[in-house]
Amino acid sequence: MRQIKAQEITEAVKRLCMEANYDLGEDVLRAFDRALAIEESSLGKEVLEQLKENARIAREERVPMCQDTGYAVVFVELGQEASIVGGTLEDAINEGVRQGYREGYLRKSVLGDPIKRVNTGDNTPAAIHLHLVPGDHLKLTFIAKGGGCENMSALKMLKPADGVEGIKAFVVETVRAAGANPCPPVVVGVGIGGTFDMAALLAKKALLRPVGEPSSDPETDSLEQELLERINNLGIGPQGFGGRVTALAVHVEKHACHIAGLPVAVNLDCHAHRLKEAVL
Amino acid sequence: MVEEKRITTPLSDEIVKDLRAGDKVLISGVLYTGRDAAHKRLFDLLQAGEKPPVDLRGHVIYYVGPTPPRPGQVIGSAGPTTSGRMDRYCPALIAQGLRGMIGKGGRSKDVIEAMKTHKAVYFGAIGGAGALLAKKIKKSEVVAYEDLGAEAIHRLEVEDFPVVVVNDIYGNDLYQEGARRYSR
């Protein structure tokens, strides 16, 4: 059985926290260029140009692209043939977040209790999602999830009779109601099916796919394209100032569900779509 | 390229009368920062009939909670946060003479009414452009509620800080008009 040191996980998470906040992914930068090519609003184009400039400054000067450096969300894919030594997985990840947010001059935005609302001071605890898989590797996917876009996300338990039209209407309405709040152009993660909890997790997992990479399932691909067109026809535009690009991409993930149900979750991510991976 | 208007804070009657939804504006002068926790404290003071620690008459509040600065930096990344969370407290501050707000996202009917009644303006800054906007901030000091950390009230000196007028004193709303213009 392969052994992975907890210390290596801490080091990797620390690095991912900083890289995600300083280096906007090439997939997002390419999506900005595609958006610039179709945006009709001059104000919208200027916003997109400034987002590119902002990303350049963040990358070159090693400063966070946005002041909301996010809730640390970490997806862990752990091979069943691997074992973690020298500490627990959870402690190792939280220590990485603690060090990354302190040493990277990132904002600490986590409160220990949602009602008492006192800051934990180190941006922990992280939201950790663990998946056991075959093999002996450990893959970490880190997202810095901003509060503004997370706040505009939504989940609804549709009736089976609502069907695919009901799903589309709910997704489009969620983006419409969000307006300028989630910092458009957004990335839209949609989870369909599963249980109440699974739908929300599917929507977040949908955000992990590189921006604009089509779904491998042709039906899902055409659903994503139709949703993207309808969302961009809302006219909200970059920063909500009006324009043709409200979303950079729509990603849909599906799962088996109960005969009585049709859960749908929409997880919005801002244009500062900060995601980095590491494989140990 | 649309022409920009250059204005200096504090904002006079003449300045706010000249601003229209959709105008691109470069702001120079002083901005005060404040977000959720500071707004709650200011609001509670006003409710109790007490004097706020900062005289906001004629001034502009920037809804921001910056990242910690690296050694040598004036301020860390400093883009706007969602304004709607401050809506509950905002009309009372406008009634006290607050002249402008910088943030992102739509405002409530009550805030928009208060802006019309008391001649205040709401500006949108580019959310998520915190690294770029920080370069326009030349000085930053905490002036109240230091215990709130990133949420403390800071006095910022800015030069050509770029914003867009979202709500003017005439009841125009860029978010509504923009979406109408580009929807299909």
Contacts between the chains, C-beta under 8 A, distances in Angstrom:
chain1	res1	chain2	res2	distance
A	40	B	182	6.8
A	41	B	178	7.3
A	41	B	181	7.9
A	41	B	182	6.2
A	42	B	1	7.1
A	42	B	2	6.2
A	43	B	2	6.9
A	43	B	22	7.5
A	43	B	24	7.5
A	43	B	164	6.8
A	43	B	178	7.7
A	46	B	1	7.6
A	47	B	126	5.9
A	50	B	126	5.6
A	50	B	129	5.6
A	50	B	132	6.1
A	50	B	162	7.8
A	51	B	126	7.2
A	51	B	128	6.8
A	51	B	129	6.3
A	53	B	132	5.8
A	54	B	126	7.7
A	54	B	128	7.2
A	54	B	129	4.2
A	54	B	130	7.4
A	54	B	131	5.2
A	54	B	132	4.1
A	57	B	131	4.3
A	57	B	132	5.8
A	57	B	135	7.3
A	58	B	77	7.7
A	58	B	131	4.3
A	61	B	131	7.1
A	63	B	67	7.6
A	63	B	70	7.3
A	63	B	73	7.8
A	63	B	76	7.0
A	63	B	77	5.7
A	63	B	131	5.0
A	63	B	134	7.3
A	64	B	67	5.1
A	64	B	76	7.0
A	64	B	77	4.5
A	64	B	130	6.4
A	64	B	131	6.8
A	65	B	77	7.0
A	65	B	128	6.8
A	65	B	129	7.8
A	65	B	130	6.5
A	65	B	131	5.4
A	66	B	77	6.2
A	66	B	79	5.7
A	66	B	127	7.7
A	66	B	128	4.6
A	66	B	129	7.7
A	66	B	130	4.6
A	66	B	131	7.9
A	67	B	64	6.5
A	67	B	65	6.2
A	67	B	66	5.1
A	67	B	67	5.1
A	67	B	76	6.7
A	67	B	77	4.4
A	67	B	78	5.5
A	67	B	79	5.3
A	67	B	81	7.8
A	67	B	130	4.2
A	68	B	65	7.7
A	68	B	79	7.9
A	68	B	81	7.0
A	68	B	130	7.9
A	69	B	67	6.1
A	69	B	77	7.9
A	105	B	67	6.0
A	105	B	68	5.0
A	105	B	69	7.1
A	105	B	70	5.1
A	105	B	76	6.1
A	106	B	67	6.0
A	106	B	68	7.9
A	107	B	65	6.7
A	107	B	66	7.4
A	107	B	67	4.4
A	107	B	68	7.0
A	107	B	76	7.3
A	107	B	150	5.8
A	108	B	150	7.8
A	109	B	65	7.9
A	119	B	149	6.9
A	146	B	128	7.9
A	147	B	81	7.9
A	147	B	82	7.8
A	148	B	81	6.7
A	148	B	82	4.7
A	148	B	104	7.5
A	148	B	105	7.5
A	148	B	127	6.8
A	151	B	82	6.9
A	179	B	105	6.6
A	179	B	106	5.2
A	179	B	175	6.1
A	179	B	179	7.8
A	180	B	104	6.0
A	180	B	105	4.7
A	180	B	106	6.1
A	180	B	124	7.1
A	180	B	127	7.8
A	180	B	175	5.5
A	181	B	82	5.1
A	181	B	84	6.5
A	181	B	104	7.2
A	181	B	105	3.8
A	181	B	106	7.0
A	183	B	104	6.7
A	183	B	127	3.9
A	183	B	128	4.8
A	233	B	183	6.2
A	233	B	184	4.4
A	234	B	179	6.5
A	234	B	183	5.8
A	235	B	178	7.0
A	235	B	179	4.3
A	235	B	180	6.9
A	235	B	181	6.6
A	235	B	182	3.5
A	235	B	183	3.2
A	235	B	184	7.1
A	236	B	175	7.9
A	236	B	178	7.6
A	236	B	179	5.3
A	237	B	178	5.9
A	237	B	179	7.3
A	237	B	182	5.7
A	239	B	104	6.9
A	239	B	124	6.4
A	239	B	126	5.8
A	239	B	127	6.4
A	239	B	164	7.9
A	240	B	104	7.7
A	240	B	105	7.1
A	240	B	106	7.6
A	240	B	124	7.4
A	240	B	175	5.0
A	240	B	178	6.9
A	240	B	179	7.6
A	241	B	22	7.9
A	241	B	124	7.0
A	241	B	164	6.1
A	241	B	174	6.0
A	241	B	175	7.5
A	241	B	178	5.0
A	242	B	174	7.1
A	242	B	175	7.8
A	242	B	177	6.8
A	242	B	178	2.0
A	242	B	179	5.8
A	242	B	180	7.7
A	242	B	181	5.2
A	242	B	182	4.9
A	243	B	178	7.0
A	243	B	182	5.3
A	244	B	182	5.8
A	270	B	127	7.1
A	270	B	128	5.5
A	271	B	128	5.7
A	272	B	128	4.3
